[in-house]
Amino acid sequence: MSRFKRAVHEHLSESLRAVLPVVLIIVALCFSIAPLPNSTFLGFLVGAALLLLGMSLFNLGVQQAMIPIGERIGAYITKSRKLWLLILVALLIGISITVSEPDLQVLAQQIPSVPNTVLVISIAVGVGLFLVVALLRMLLYVPINQILIVCYALVFALAFFVPHEYLAIAFDAGGVTTGPMTVPFILSLGLGVASIRSDKHAANDSFGLVGLSSIGPILTVMILGLIYPSNGSHATELLSPEADNSRELWMYFFAPESGFLHQAKEVAEALFPIILFFLVFQIVAFRIKRRPLAKILIGLLYTFVGLVLFLTGVNVGFMPAGRDLGAVLAQLPYRWVLVPVAMLIGYFLISAEPAVAVLNRQVEEISAGAIPTQVMRAGLAIGMSVSLGLSMLRLLLHIPILWFLLPGYVLALVLSFFVPKIFTAIAFDSGGVASGPMTATFLLPFAIGVCNALDGSVATDAFGVVAMVAMTPLITIQIMGMIYKIRLKRMPKGDDTQDMGIIE
């Protein structure tokens, strides 16, 4: 019991450090230049409390269940040495988890010209296929930058033929679909596959799966844009709390479209494929003993409860606050303040993304401490800050999204030839991890609020903020890799980090 208490206390402290700065910044804005309605503000505070508790339980569940399940499945399908089994399992995992990803349902509502079922299945197949490509890359020892160049060359070639209404949403799809369910499982799957390889680069190659899997949704939405005529895009109507008392406010968190019961259904559907895969492998191959099995099942329960609390808090409490805050700031005489405010919020908001802690922890473990969590957190925070500053600048000046994405990805791919391969893989994983549910449920509504206040086009101006968030870590993490490469080369020969192949 004492070990459990220590784990809960550790995750609560970590979550509090991640969430509190964001809450304080938004509270300060509400009490100064951007006042919000009382019910919206109080709903935001309740949502922050749910987010704090949910994030703590989610991280505990991921450590106890999601990572062990993914590693065991990855190790088994690789150890079997049956290529067809690896391809089949990876494809099924990618499709089934993506179909159930909660944020994907939100994205599907933004493109009325494409049937929801067609869009969801197409995106899920894209993730599944590119997860297969990512795993085969690991087994065939293909450098990640070579695959990234080919894939993004195809993406940007298609971008010049896709209708503008689809373009921003296509790039947003790459970030949204790699959410809190997908990321921890895919990362641990890569570790499981890497554990079978005996070479010193195996662990380093375990990264890059999320980054490659994010390309599939971009391509599939672009292809759909070429097939279906565009009827424009619209933003999902957000539920704004209008409560006269605390009881009425609390009932908003039980709303049928976004409350506890709705989120419980979404999370249960998202967890079901993972549980099903685990049970099948448990019967066929694993045969885990009773006590470790009970620990994994309890961990899945923590994951379920944590994610329900987290998603309810951000969907009911953060979405309306984000939209109203963006609208109020955009109506100020000095609307340029949007740029520094967004950069400040983004710098701290990244730590509240549930999958960021998972990635940072795995990076530190795989690199044997050569890439500390604090350094990863700083690189991601700077990337998020820059992306939001550029996003607000794009909104204020109505700059096309490709003017930022094309040079940004070109720079990221060029950097991949000059930095250690592990940093390139981590950087592209970080793009998918950074653009999680906090981005979709706070920053996107924030951008929509700004866009509506400025009479801009939601389809071409507001959408794209997720894509910007997913792009900038590709650059900041690789720049961090260049700094590490220089520092490591100055170390004495035989240093442990050099033996690991980090600077190769």
Secondary structure, 3 states (H helix, E strand, C coil): CHHHHHHHHHHHHHHHHHHHHHHHHHHHHHCCCCCCCHHHHHHHHHHHHHHHHHHHHHHHHHHHHHHHHHHHHHHHHHHCCCHHHHHHHHHHHHHHHHHCCHHHHHHHCCCCCCCHHHHHHHHHHHHHHHHHHHHHHHHHCCCHHHHHHHHHHHHHHHHCCCCHHHHHHHHHHHHHCCCCCHHHHHHHHHHHHHCCCCCCCHHHHCCCHHHHHCHHHHHHHHHHHHHCCCCCCCCCCCCCCCCCCHHHHHHHHHCCCCCHHHHHHHHHHHHHHHHHHHHHHHHHHHCCCHHHHHHHHHHHHHHHHHHHHHHHHHHHHHHHHHHHHHHHHHCCCCHHHHHHHHHHHHHHHHHHCHHHHHHHHHHHHHCCCCCCHHHHHHHHHHHHHHHHHHHHHHHHHCCCCHHHHHHHHHHHHHHCCCCCHHHHHHHHHHHHHHCCHHHHHHHHHHHHHHHHHCCCCHHHHHCCHHHHHHHHHHHHHHHHHHHHHHHHHCCCCCCHHHHCCCCC
